[in-house]
Amino acid sequence: MTVLGVDIGTSSGKGVLVGEDGTVLRTATRPHTVSRPTPGHVEMDARVWWDEFVSLAHELLAPGTDVDAVGVSGMGPCVALADETDNPLHPAILYGVDTRATAQIARLDAELGRDAVLRRCGSLLSTQAVGPKIAWLAEHRPDVAARARRLYMPSSYLVNRLTGRYVLDHHSASQSVPLYDSTAQDWYRPWARRIAPDLELPSLHWPGDIAGHVTADAAAATGLPVGIPVVTGTIDAWSEALSVGAQHTGDLMLMYGSTMFLINTVSERLLVPELWSTVGALPGTRSLAGGMATSGVITDWLRDLLGEGDADALLAEAEASGAGARGLLMLPYFAGERTPVADPDARGVIAGLTVEHARGDLYRAALEATAFGVRHNVEAMRAAGADIRRVVAVGGGTRGGLWTRIVSDVTGLEQEIRTVTLGASYGAAFLAASAIGETDIDDWNPVRERVTPDARPRSRYDDLYDLYLRLYPATRDIGHALARHQRATAKAPPA
């Protein structure tokens, strides 16, 4: 048995070919950039998702390669509206990093009631929510709304191109606030009709369900065999959690990527305004989740700004800087912030700068800022009643060791790192394999190492964390004023 897994992420598309025992046979990556046409707008052409899938498939499928099933995942929740022929009508609006729909969030809160939305959907309306972004398109692009008949995210768009089926997984739907009832685990049609009356809602399946089979047209484009099964797939962070076995009650996954994502598997639905309560990736499971708007994005930005293409060089300088970055403290709100702050107009802050500081200090401060953000989310989860028993780390940021060590030192949490840290594409492959046979992720992907917290810098980090919590409210009004100035001076988005 050989399976193909493909994930469309924020900064790249990734594919992996995996053997029956979980062995990675081949990998391939297609870097891409998202479009930021104006402050708060983060978009991507949905057609690129399919183009990358086709390209990845051709690279991974050497002549004579047998593939038995396909798994997919992708960033989300996203809003890509298409017409009745599945032709995308506008650039896809990305997940919570796109903050354009603040006015629509306020309006829908007033119309539907914040408490009613929380009770029915499990999460409040936020920049992560799908409904306000559809409402934004209705107000600002009525031509698109008038022609729109279908809603896609990266994983569901790939499934459609591969199989012709129009489906979405339950987990992605549960992040489509306020269109989905998380108790009934079905679309809530009264609110869906209110926001998007002409939209045909996709049929709902679990991420590991077989959505359909590769069509002749898709086979001709990709090189895949006609008729092999394609699983429904899901949002990348939940696929990442599956890839490292973080699927049992009490498990917390930390995803080190362009953004930082946290998923705690819980035994019951926990409703807390500062976080997201969703259905899980597997039937019968539920999640309490949080997400930072930036993490790896900041370190990438710093590397570009400093003209240093060698990440290892900056990591070495950050290591030498030492705990506390020689008195620097950063707020990582460079694209607003998602949880637990829920402030799209929050802005990044670097406090304590002097002419004595070097680039390694800045890089260290960025890594520590994301660690403080993780601690902030973990404390919010525990306050909501979450039971965190085991932490599993995954993603590109787990390589090199320094970042994960800083997070453990700041939070006091031990982290487990599995042998394969490819993330969502590997999780998509695992779902595909599970759909056609017996698989066990612990056999596929055993534990490689454990990152244990060092008690020596804990006191310093506790002091800095207290300052971190105080820095946001102390600078919030200034950040909001600057966000307004940024919007006023930016170019209008293209028509």
KOLKOLKOL-242134 format. One record per residue (C-alpha): residue number from 1; residue in three letters; chain; z, y, x. Coordinates in nm, 3 decimals, padded with zeros to 5 digits. Last residue first. Layout:
% KOLKOLKOL-242134
    nr   rest   kette        up     north      east
   NUM    ALA       A         Z         Y         X
...
***
This chain:
% KOLKOLKOL-242134
    nr   rest   kette        up     north      east
   495    ALA       A   -00.772    04.582   -01.176
   494    PRO       A   -00.631    04.620   -00.830
   493    PRO       A   -00.261    04.699   -00.805
   492    ALA       A   -00.181    05.069   -00.769
   491    LYS       A   -00.135    05.173   -00.411
   490    ALA       A    00.222    05.219   -00.299
   489    THR       A    00.403    05.553   -00.283
   488    ALA       A    00.585    05.528   -00.614
   487    ARG       A    00.671    05.160   -00.567
   486    GLN       A    00.821    05.223   -00.223
   485    HIS       A    01.017    05.523   -00.352
   484    ARG       A    01.164    05.315   -00.633
   483    ALA       A    01.263    05.048   -00.379
   482    LEU       A    01.420    05.321   -00.164
   481    ALA       A    01.635    05.436   -00.454
   480    HIS       A    01.738    05.076   -00.525
   479    GLY       A    01.833    05.020   -00.162
   478    ILE       A    02.041    05.338   -00.157
   477    ASP       A    02.222    05.231   -00.473
   476    ARG       A    02.288    04.883   -00.334
   475    THR       A    02.418    04.988    00.010
   474    ALA       A    02.795    04.947   -00.038
   473    PRO       A    02.746    04.675   -00.301
   472    TYR       A    02.543    04.474   -00.047
   471    LEU       A    02.758    04.537    00.261
   470    ARG       A    03.085    04.413    00.108
   469    LEU       A    02.978    04.048    00.082
   468    TYR       A    02.839    04.060    00.437
   467    LEU       A    03.159    04.224    00.564
   466    ASP       A    03.361    03.930    00.427
   465    TYR       A    03.107    03.696    00.582
   464    LEU       A    03.153    03.869    00.917
   463    ASP       A    03.528    03.807    00.910
   462    ASP       A    03.481    03.442    00.812
   461    TYR       A    03.217    03.408    01.084
   460    ARG       A    03.458    03.531    01.350
   459    SER       A    03.728    03.292    01.228
   458    ARG       A    03.483    03.000    01.216
   457    PRO       A    03.346    03.049    01.569
   456    ARG       A    03.564    02.772    01.725
   455    ALA       A    03.567    02.528    01.431
   454    ASP       A    03.222    02.386    01.509
   453    PRO       A    03.064    02.242    01.194
   452    THR       A    02.902    01.898    01.209
   451    VAL       A    02.527    01.841    01.208
   450    ARG       A    02.453    01.475    01.138
   449    GLU       A    02.162    01.287    01.284
   448    ARG       A    01.870    01.055    01.204
   447    VAL       A    01.956    00.932    00.852
   446    PRO       A    01.705    00.681    00.716
   445    ASN       A    01.370    00.769    00.553
   444    TRP       A    01.177    00.485    00.395
   443    ASP       A    01.469    00.247    00.368
   442    ASP       A    01.697    00.518    00.227
   441    ILE       A    01.407    00.632    00.007
   440    ASP       A    01.389    00.293   -00.164
   439    THR       A    01.057    00.172   -00.303
   438    GLU       A    00.945   -00.090   -00.558
   437    GLY       A    00.583   -00.045   -00.663
   436    ILE       A    00.312    00.162   -00.831
   435    ALA       A    00.497    00.472   -00.947
   434    SER       A    00.745    00.453   -00.660
   433    ALA       A    00.461    00.490   -00.409
   432    ALA       A    00.336    00.806   -00.581
   431    LEU       A    00.687    00.950   -00.598
   430    PHE       A    00.734    00.875   -00.226
   429    ALA       A    00.404    01.048   -00.144
   428    ALA       A    00.519    01.357   -00.332
   427    GLY       A    00.847    01.347   -00.138
   426    TYR       A    00.650    01.328    00.188
   425    SER       A    00.445    01.632    00.080
   424    ALA       A    00.767    01.810   -00.016
   423    GLY       A    00.956    01.775    00.310
   422    LEU       A    00.815    01.686    00.648
   421    THR       A    01.170    01.616    00.763
   420    VAL       A    01.129    01.246    00.843
   419    THR       A    01.422    01.087    01.026
   418    ARG       A    01.680    01.235    00.790
   417    ILE       A    01.916    01.519    00.865
   416    GLU       A    02.268    01.515    00.717
   415    GLN       A    02.461    01.837    00.712
   414    GLU       A    02.836    01.884    00.755
   413    LEU       A    02.964    02.190    00.572
   412    GLY       A    03.201    02.454    00.713
   411    THR       A    02.978    02.724    00.565
   410    VAL       A    02.929    02.952    00.867
   409    ASP       A    02.947    02.676    01.132
   408    SER       A    02.722    02.443    00.930
   407    VAL       A    02.465    02.718    00.874
   406    ILE       A    02.473    02.817    01.242
   405    ARG       A    02.421    02.454    01.347
   404    THR       A    02.125    02.422    01.110
   403    TRP       A    01.962    02.731    01.259
   402    LEU       A    02.023    02.626    01.619
   401    GLY       A    01.891    02.270    01.595
   400    GLY       A    01.531    02.309    01.710
   399    ARG       A    01.376    02.160    01.399
   398    THR       A    01.572    02.192    01.074
   397    GLY       A    01.377    02.509    00.991
   396    GLY       A    01.065    02.309    00.914
   395    GLY       A    01.218    02.153    00.608
   394    VAL       A    01.514    01.934    00.513
   393    ALA       A    01.893    01.940    00.515
   392    VAL       A    02.114    01.699    00.322
   391    VAL       A    02.465    01.799    00.215
   390    ARG       A    02.708    01.546    00.066
   389    ARG       A    03.006    01.578   -00.168
   388    ILE       A    02.940    01.903   -00.351
   387    ASP       A    03.106    01.894   -00.694
   386    ALA       A    02.977    02.184   -00.900
   385    GLY       A    03.222    02.353   -01.137
   384    ALA       A    03.072    02.702   -01.164
   383    ALA       A    03.301    02.831   -00.888
   382    ARG       A    03.164    02.553   -00.668
   381    MET       A    02.810    02.668   -00.728
   380    ALA       A    02.896    03.033   -00.663
   379    GLU       A    03.067    02.934   -00.335
   378    VAL       A    02.758    02.738   -00.232
   377    ASN       A    02.534    03.035   -00.314
   376    HIS       A    02.736    03.280   -00.101
   375    ARG       A    02.759    03.022    00.180
   374    VAL       A    02.380    02.984    00.178
   373    GLY       A    02.338    03.362    00.190
   372    PHE       A    02.579    03.379    00.485
   371    ALA       A    02.363    03.118    00.659
   370    THR       A    02.050    03.321    00.580
   369    ALA       A    02.211    03.623    00.742
   368    GLU       A    02.316    03.414    01.044
   367    LEU       A    01.955    03.324    01.117
   366    ALA       A    01.847    03.688    01.083
   365    ALA       A    02.136    03.808    01.302
   364    ARG       A    02.032    03.559    01.571
   363    TYR       A    01.679    03.697    01.570
   362    LEU       A    01.807    04.052    01.596
   361    ASP       A    02.043    03.957    01.879
   360    GLY       A    01.760    03.779    02.060
   359    ARG       A    01.552    04.096    02.032
   358    ALA       A    01.804    04.296    02.228
   357    HIS       A    02.094    04.519    02.130
   356    GLU       A    02.231    04.782    02.370
   355    VAL       A    02.043    05.064    02.198
   354    THR       A    02.276    05.010    01.902
   353    LEU       A    02.235    04.842    01.564
   352    GLY       A    02.549    04.778    01.356
   351    ALA       A    02.386    04.708    01.021
   350    ILE       A    02.043    04.561    00.954
   349    VAL       A    01.971    04.594    00.580
   348    GLY       A    01.711    04.426    00.361
   347    ARG       A    01.653    04.558    00.011
   346    ALA       A    01.779    04.473   -00.336
   345    ASP       A    01.533    04.579   -00.606
   344    PRO       A    01.474    04.227   -00.740
   343    ASP       A    01.850    04.184   -00.787
   342    ALA       A    01.973    03.843   -00.901
   341    VAL       A    02.268    03.846   -00.657
   340    PRO       A    02.349    03.471   -00.682
   339    THR       A    02.067    03.394   -00.651
   338    ARG       A    01.730    03.572   -00.629
   337    GLU       A    01.717    03.858   -00.386
   336    GLY       A    01.477    04.145   -00.331
   335    ALA       A    01.194    04.074   -00.091
   334    PHE       A    01.369    04.169    00.235
   333    TYR       A    01.711    04.083    00.094
   332    PRO       A    01.834    03.912    00.411
   331    LEU       A    02.135    04.146    00.456
   330    MET       A    02.189    04.161    00.831
   329    LEU       A    02.495    04.202    01.050
   328    LEU       A    02.489    04.284    01.422
   327    GLY       A    02.803    04.285    01.635
   326    ARG       A    02.688    04.088    01.936
   325    ALA       A    02.486    03.846    01.722
   324    GLY       A    02.808    03.724    01.552
   323    ALA       A    02.813    03.387    01.723
   322    GLY       A    02.629    03.399    02.054
   321    SER       A    02.338    03.604    02.188
   320    ALA       A    02.243    03.317    02.420
   319    GLU       A    02.142    03.102    02.123
   318    ALA       A    01.934    03.388    01.986
   317    GLU       A    01.757    03.417    02.323
   316    ALA       A    01.682    03.044    02.320
   315    LEU       A    01.561    03.066    01.959
   314    LEU       A    01.336    03.357    02.056
   313    ALA       A    01.174    03.155    02.334
   312    ASP       A    01.139    02.848    02.110
   311    ALA       A    00.955    03.054    01.847
   310    ASP       A    00.677    03.131    02.093
   309    GLY       A    00.438    03.376    01.930
   308    GLU       A    00.638    03.678    02.039
   307    GLY       A    00.482    04.011    01.948
   306    LEU       A    00.818    04.150    01.840
   305    LEU       A    00.696    04.242    01.493
   304    ASP       A    00.513    03.911    01.454
   303    ARG       A    00.818    03.712    01.563
   302    LEU       A    01.040    03.927    01.341
   301    TRP       A    00.820    03.871    01.038
   300    ASP       A    00.822    03.493    01.098
   299    THR       A    01.203    03.504    01.125
   298    ILE       A    01.219    03.701    00.802
   297    VAL       A    00.982    03.471    00.610
   296    GLY       A    01.190    03.176    00.730
   295    SER       A    01.466    03.305    00.503
   294    THR       A    01.348    03.510    00.206
   293    ALA       A    01.394    03.519   -00.171
   292    MET       A    01.707    03.303   -00.158
   291    GLY       A    01.727    03.023   -00.410
   290    GLY       A    01.993    02.857   -00.617
   289    ALA       A    02.007    02.537   -00.814
   288    LEU       A    02.230    02.341   -01.046
   287    SER       A    02.046    02.022   -01.125
   286    ARG       A    02.037    01.760   -01.397
   285    THR       A    01.946    01.392   -01.393
   284    GLY       A    01.860    01.155   -01.679
   283    PRO       A    01.495    01.117   -01.585
   282    LEU       A    01.428    01.209   -01.220
   281    ALA       A    01.325    01.554   -01.093
   280    GLY       A    01.627    01.718   -01.247
   279    VAL       A    01.667    01.926   -01.560
   278    THR       A    01.756    02.281   -01.483
   277    SER       A    02.058    02.511   -01.448
   276    TRP       A    01.971    02.814   -01.238
   275    LEU       A    02.238    03.034   -01.080
   274    GLU       A    02.417    03.368   -01.134
   273    PRO       A    02.442    03.333   -01.513
   272    VAL       A    02.633    03.002   -01.501
   271    LEU       A    02.571    02.718   -01.742
   270    LEU       A    02.649    02.374   -01.601
   269    ARG       A    02.464    02.084   -01.765
   268    GLU       A    02.635    01.761   -01.674
   267    SER       A    02.659    01.515   -01.386
   266    VAL       A    02.529    01.751   -01.121
   265    THR       A    02.265    01.725   -00.850
   264    ASN       A    02.297    02.034   -00.630
   263    ILE       A    01.974    02.201   -00.523
   262    LEU       A    01.964    02.483   -00.268
   261    PHE       A    01.651    02.670   -00.159
   260    MET       A    01.596    02.894    00.140
   259    THR       A    01.262    03.076    00.147
   258    SER       A    00.982    03.037    00.396
   257    GLY       A    01.146    02.703    00.467
   256    TYR       A    01.484    02.544    00.528
   255    MET       A    01.557    02.346    00.213
   254    LEU       A    01.926    02.272    00.169
   253    MET       A    01.986    01.974   -00.061
   252    LEU       A    02.326    01.923   -00.219
   251    ASP       A    02.429    01.577   -00.337
   250    GLY       A    02.730    01.552   -00.570
   249    THR       A    02.554    01.335   -00.828
   248    HIS       A    02.271    01.147   -00.658
   247    GLN       A    01.921    01.277   -00.585
   246    ALA       A    01.932    01.401   -00.227
   245    GLY       A    01.740    01.102   -00.087
   244    VAL       A    01.555    01.293    00.182
   243    SER       A    01.206    01.307    00.027
   242    LEU       A    01.355    01.338   -00.322
   241    ALA       A    01.512    01.672   -00.229
   240    GLU       A    01.180    01.794   -00.087
   239    SER       A    01.008    01.703   -00.416
   238    TRP       A    01.270    01.912   -00.593
   237    ALA       A    01.198    02.204   -00.359
   236    ASP       A    00.821    02.162   -00.399
   235    ILE       A    00.801    02.194   -00.777
   234    THR       A    00.681    01.878   -00.951
   233    GLY       A    00.447    01.581   -00.946
   232    THR       A    00.260    01.423   -01.239
   231    VAL       A    00.159    01.110   -01.049
   230    VAL       A   -00.205    01.030   -00.976
   229    PRO       A   -00.323    00.672   -01.021
   228    ILE       A   -00.635    00.527   -00.855
   227    GLY       A   -00.945    00.522   -01.077
   226    VAL       A   -01.218    00.632   -00.838
   225    PRO       A   -01.127    00.597   -00.472
   224    LEU       A   -01.047    00.922   -00.287
   223    GLY       A   -01.324    01.086   -00.084
   222    THR       A   -01.224    01.431   -00.207
   221    ALA       A   -01.521    01.584   -00.390
   220    ALA       A   -01.689    01.259   -00.498
   219    ALA       A   -01.355    01.113   -00.604
   218    ALA       A   -01.276    01.422   -00.809
   217    ASP       A   -01.610    01.394   -00.991
   216    ALA       A   -01.562    01.019   -01.053
   215    THR       A   -01.215    01.079   -01.194
   214    VAL       A   -00.888    00.996   -01.020
   213    HIS       A   -00.641    00.851   -01.268
   212    GLY       A   -00.389    01.002   -01.504
   211    ALA       A   -00.041    01.152   -01.526
   210    ILE       A    00.144    00.851   -01.383
   209    ASP       A    00.510    00.937   -01.425
   208    GLY       A    00.710    01.026   -01.113
   207    PRO       A    00.746    01.395   -01.199
   206    TRP       A    00.854    01.325   -01.557
   205    HIS       A    00.600    01.408   -01.828
   204    LEU       A    00.535    01.697   -02.066
   203    SER       A    00.210    01.776   -02.246
   202    PRO       A    00.079    02.118   -02.156
   201    LEU       A    00.130    02.417   -02.389
   200    GLU       A   -00.183    02.561   -02.547
   199    LEU       A   -00.149    02.938   -02.515
   198    ASP       A   -00.270    03.157   -02.800
   197    PRO       A    00.074    03.279   -02.912
   196    ALA       A    00.204    03.355   -02.563
   195    ILE       A    00.538    03.537   -02.587
   194    ARG       A    00.629    03.482   -02.952
   193    ARG       A    00.455    03.145   -02.966
   192    ALA       A    00.661    03.024   -02.668
   191    TRP       A    00.980    03.159   -02.827
   190    PRO       A    00.927    02.966   -03.151
   189    ARG       A    00.781    02.669   -02.960
   188    TYR       A    01.081    02.568   -02.757
   187    TRP       A    00.904    02.316   -02.535
   186    ASP       A    01.095    01.993   -02.491
   185    GLN       A    01.403    01.865   -02.314
   184    ALA       A    01.618    01.901   -02.631
   183    THR       A    01.901    02.037   -02.414
   182    SER       A    01.679    02.225   -02.167
   181    ASP       A    01.479    02.396   -02.442
   180    TYR       A    01.165    02.528   -02.271
   179    LEU       A    00.967    02.855   -02.316
   178    PRO       A    01.242    03.096   -02.209
   177    VAL       A    01.235    03.026   -01.915
   176    SER       A    00.964    02.820   -01.747
   175    GLN       A    01.212    02.668   -01.502
   174    SER       A    01.273    02.378   -01.742
   173    ALA       A    00.896    02.330   -01.760
   172    SER       A    00.885    02.272   -01.384
   171    HIS       A    01.152    02.003   -01.426
   170    HIS       A    00.987    01.842   -01.725
   169    ASP       A    00.656    01.792   -01.544
   168    LEU       A    00.338    01.958   -01.660
   167    VAL       A    00.020    01.808   -01.806
   166    TYR       A   -00.343    01.892   -01.877
   165    ARG       A   -00.537    01.584   -01.768
   164    GLY       A   -00.882    01.601   -01.606
   163    THR       A   -00.767    01.354   -01.342
   162    LEU       A   -00.800    01.512   -00.998
   161    ARG       A   -00.867    01.873   -01.097
   160    ASN       A   -00.598    01.857   -01.365
   159    VAL       A   -00.345    01.697   -01.131
   158    LEU       A   -00.418    01.965   -00.872
   157    TYR       A   -00.355    02.237   -01.133
   156    SER       A   -00.033    02.064   -01.240
   155    SER       A    00.103    02.066   -00.884
   154    PRO       A    00.004    02.427   -00.811
   153    MET       A    00.126    02.569   -01.145
   152    TYR       A   -00.092    02.600   -01.451
   151    LEU       A   -00.080    02.749   -01.799
   150    ARG       A   -00.369    02.704   -02.045
   149    ARG       A   -00.549    02.903   -02.315
   148    ALA       A   -00.596    03.247   -02.165
   147    ARG       A   -00.891    03.453   -02.295
   146    ALA       A   -00.694    03.726   -02.474
   145    ALA       A   -00.420    03.722   -02.211
   144    VAL       A   -00.671    03.789   -01.933
   143    ASP       A   -00.833    04.084   -02.112
   142    PRO       A   -00.484    04.209   -02.201
   141    ARG       A   -00.411    04.250   -01.829
   140    HIS       A   -00.116    04.491   -01.810
   139    GLU       A    00.070    04.412   -02.133
   138    ALA       A   -00.028    04.048   -02.184
   137    LEU       A   -00.007    03.990   -01.808
   136    TRP       A    00.350    04.123   -01.803
   135    ALA       A    00.439    03.898   -02.099
   134    ILE       A    00.315    03.595   -01.902
   133    LYS       A    00.533    03.715   -01.615
   132    PRO       A    00.831    03.757   -01.851
   131    GLY       A    00.795    03.397   -01.975
   130    VAL       A    00.772    03.224   -01.634
   129    ALA       A    01.122    03.293   -01.502
   128    GLN       A    01.206    03.325   -01.132
   127    THR       A    01.223    03.705   -01.152
   126    SER       A    01.502    03.652   -01.399
   125    LEU       A    01.564    03.549   -01.759
   124    LEU       A    01.890    03.360   -01.768
   123    SER       A    01.918    02.991   -01.702
   122    GLY       A    02.010    02.680   -01.901
   121    CYS       A    01.728    02.730   -02.151
   120    ARG       A    01.905    02.719   -02.486
   119    ARG       A    02.249    02.846   -02.392
   118    LEU       A    02.127    03.095   -02.132
   117    VAL       A    01.856    03.234   -02.361
   116    ALA       A    02.103    03.276   -02.648
   115    ASP       A    02.350    03.451   -02.417
   114    ARG       A    02.087    03.698   -02.299
   113    GLY       A    01.964    03.779   -02.650
   112    LEU       A    01.608    03.716   -02.768
   111    GLU       A    01.484    04.071   -02.825
   110    ALA       A    01.707    04.261   -02.583
   109    ASP       A    01.670    04.002   -02.307
   108    LEU       A    01.296    03.995   -02.377
   107    ARG       A    01.273    04.370   -02.319
   106    ALA       A    01.482    04.367   -02.002
   105    ILE       A    01.284    04.076   -01.854
   104    GLN       A    00.958    04.251   -01.952
   103    ALA       A    01.064    04.563   -01.762
   102    THR       A    01.155    04.355   -01.455
   101    ALA       A    00.819    04.173   -01.456
   100    ARG       A    00.685    04.271   -01.112
    99    THR       A    00.939    04.082   -00.900
    98    ASP       A    00.722    03.820   -00.732
    97    VAL       A    00.952    03.638   -00.487
    96    GLY       A    01.089    03.452   -00.790
    95    TYR       A    00.780    03.231   -00.831
    94    LEU       A    00.418    03.329   -00.771
    93    ILE       A    00.172    03.504   -00.998
    92    ALA       A   -00.159    03.316   -00.978
    91    PRO       A   -00.456    03.545   -00.920
    90    HIS       A   -00.644    03.593   -01.247
    89    LEU       A   -00.854    03.399   -01.499
    88    PRO       A   -00.838    03.049   -01.353
    87    ASN       A   -01.114    02.826   -01.500
    86    ASP       A   -00.960    02.534   -01.688
    85    THR       A   -01.252    02.516   -01.936
    84    GLU       A   -01.028    02.646   -02.216
    83    ASP       A   -00.941    02.950   -02.007
    82    ALA       A   -00.684    02.958   -01.729
    81    LEU       A   -00.348    03.125   -01.669
    80    ALA       A   -00.178    03.076   -01.333
    79    VAL       A    00.193    03.151   -01.358
    78    CYS       A    00.414    02.999   -01.089
    77    PRO       A    00.746    02.814   -01.102
    76    GLY       A    00.694    02.724   -00.835
    75    MET       A    00.566    02.609   -00.500
    74    GLY       A    00.381    02.282   -00.501
    73    SER       A    00.386    01.907   -00.547
    72    VAL       A    00.138    01.623   -00.551
    71    GLY       A    00.137    01.244   -00.530
    70    VAL       A   -00.169    01.019   -00.504
    69    ALA       A   -00.197    00.640   -00.536
    68    ASP       A   -00.355    00.333   -00.372
    67    VAL       A   -00.538    00.479   -00.076
    66    ASP       A   -00.748    00.255    00.147
    65    THR       A   -00.879    00.410    00.467
    64    GLY       A   -01.220    00.271    00.566
    63    PRO       A   -01.354    00.599    00.695
    62    ALA       A   -01.062    00.831    00.778
    61    LEU       A   -00.881    00.977    00.481
    60    LEU       A   -00.649    01.239    00.626
    59    GLU       A   -00.906    01.502    00.719
    58    HIS       A   -01.110    01.464    00.400
    57    ALA       A   -00.796    01.471    00.186
    56    LEU       A   -00.670    01.786    00.355
    55    SER       A   -00.996    01.969    00.290
    54    VAL       A   -01.008    01.863   -00.075
    53    PHE       A   -00.644    01.959   -00.129
    52    GLU       A   -00.703    02.292    00.044
    51    ASP       A   -00.998    02.376   -00.183
    50    TRP       A   -00.789    02.274   -00.484
    49    TRP       A   -00.505    02.512   -00.398
    48    VAL       A   -00.753    02.783   -00.296
    47    ARG       A   -00.877    02.790   -00.657
    46    ALA       A   -00.533    02.915   -00.761
    45    ASP       A   -00.592    03.249   -00.586
    44    MET       A   -00.251    03.361   -00.466
    43    GLU       A   -00.011    03.634   -00.570
    42    VAL       A    00.304    03.824   -00.472
    41    HIS       A    00.356    04.160   -00.646
    40    GLY       A    00.690    04.335   -00.586
    39    PRO       A    00.546    04.610   -00.368
    38    THR       A    00.167    04.626   -00.412
    37    PRO       A   -00.125    04.397   -00.329
    36    ARG       A    00.095    04.130   -00.170
    35    SER       A   -00.148    03.839   -00.131
    34    VAL       A   -00.032    03.501   -00.008
    33    THR       A   -00.134    03.367    00.328
    32    HIS       A   -00.269    03.030    00.422
    31    PRO       A   -00.207    02.759    00.678
    30    ARG       A   -00.381    02.424    00.613
    29    THR       A   -00.180    02.132    00.747
    28    ALA       A   -00.252    01.766    00.821
    27    THR       A   -00.044    01.453    00.866
    26    ARG       A   -00.131    01.092    00.945
    25    LEU       A    00.031    00.748    00.931
    24    VAL       A    00.385    00.847    00.837
    23    THR       A    00.576    00.521    00.799
    22    GLY       A    00.744    00.492    00.459
    21    ASP       A    00.738    00.110    00.448
    20    GLU       A    00.418    00.095    00.240
    19    GLY       A    00.232    00.341    00.460
    18    VAL       A    00.217    00.716    00.423
    17    LEU       A   -00.069    00.967    00.447
    16    VAL       A    00.059    01.322    00.455
    15    GLY       A   -00.081    01.654    00.340
    14    LYS       A    00.038    02.009    00.376
    13    GLY       A   -00.085    02.333    00.221
    12    SER       A    00.052    02.642    00.389
    11    SER       A    00.264    02.958    00.370
    10    THR       A    00.404    02.947    00.018
     9    GLY       A    00.360    02.575   -00.033
     8    ILE       A    00.091    02.350   -00.175
     7    ASP       A    00.210    01.993   -00.124
     6    VAL       A   -00.005    01.683   -00.083
     5    GLY       A    00.104    01.319   -00.072
     4    LEU       A   -00.137    01.030   -00.017
     3    VAL       A   -00.028    00.668   -00.056
     2    THR       A   -00.096    00.344    00.130
     1    MET       A    00.000    00.000    00.000
***
